[in-house]
């Protein structure tokens, strides 16, 4: 069954459980800051593994010590779905292990 877009209230409720994440148009996103470039780059591979296991992929933007994760669900017209919030929760678990500043 295809995912359904979340309502504005459902998005607000989901973001309340995801500190640092915000709604930016039809996406949710967060920028993480790390102590340096290697730490920022290292988390990308782990996020990629999670994305493959979920069959759902975010846009990842890596700079020197920052990583921005931005996601929506293309199959429902680029809207925010439960798949996006699930991925965000999984990324949060990984970020803790990578000593986000």
N, C-alpha and C positions, 0 to 999 in steps of 0.2 A: 504494500500500500504506500502511495506517495505521501510525503510529509505535507502538512498543511501550514500555511503561514500563521504565525502567532499574532494575536490581537495586540494593540498597543498596551493594554493592561497586562497581558501575559509577558510581553517583553519587559515591561517595568518590573514585574515580579521576579523574572529570571535575573535581571541585572542587579536586583537587590541582593542576590546570593553570589554575585560575581564582582567583588570590589575591584575598582580600577577599570572595569569594562564599561563602555558607553555605547549608546546607539548613535550611529552616524548615518543618517538617511536610512537606507534599507540594509544596513550592515551593523554588526556589533564588532567592536574593536578595542584593543588595548595595546599600549606601548610599554614594554618592559625595559628597564635599565639595568645594566650589568657592570661589574668592576672593570671590564675591558673587552676587547674584541673577541678573544678566544672563548670567553664565557658566553658571549652573545651568540657566536657561531655554533657552539657546541649544542645548544638547545634545539637548533633547527633540525638536526638529524632525528632527535627524539620526537619532536612534533610531527615530523614526516612519517615516522613509524605509526604513531597514533592515527594520523589522517588515513593512512593506508588500511589500518584495521577497521576504521569506521566507514571507509569508502566515501569520505567527505573531506574536502580540502579547502584550506584557508589561503588567502594571499599573505605571504610572509615578506616583510621588508626589513632587511638587515642593514644597519649602518655600523659605525665603529663600536659603540657599546650599547646599542639599542636594537630591539626587535619589535616591530609592530605586527600584530596578528589581526587580520580583518577578514570577516567571513559573513556570507549569506548563502542561500540555497538556490543555485541556478535553475534547478528543475521545477521550481515554483515561481519563476520569473524574477529571481534575484531578491526574494523576500527573506525575512528572518524566520527560521523554524526551530523546532526542538533539536534538530541535528546540530545547529549552530551553537546552541547553549550547551549541549553535551560536549562538543569539541572544546568549547571555552572552559568548561569544568575540568576536562582532561588536561588541557594546557596549564591551567592553574596548579594542578597537582605536580606537573613536571617542573614548573617555574620555582616552586618551593625548594626542590632538590638542587636547583642551579643558582641559588643564592642571589636572587633578584635584589638589587639595591633599593 
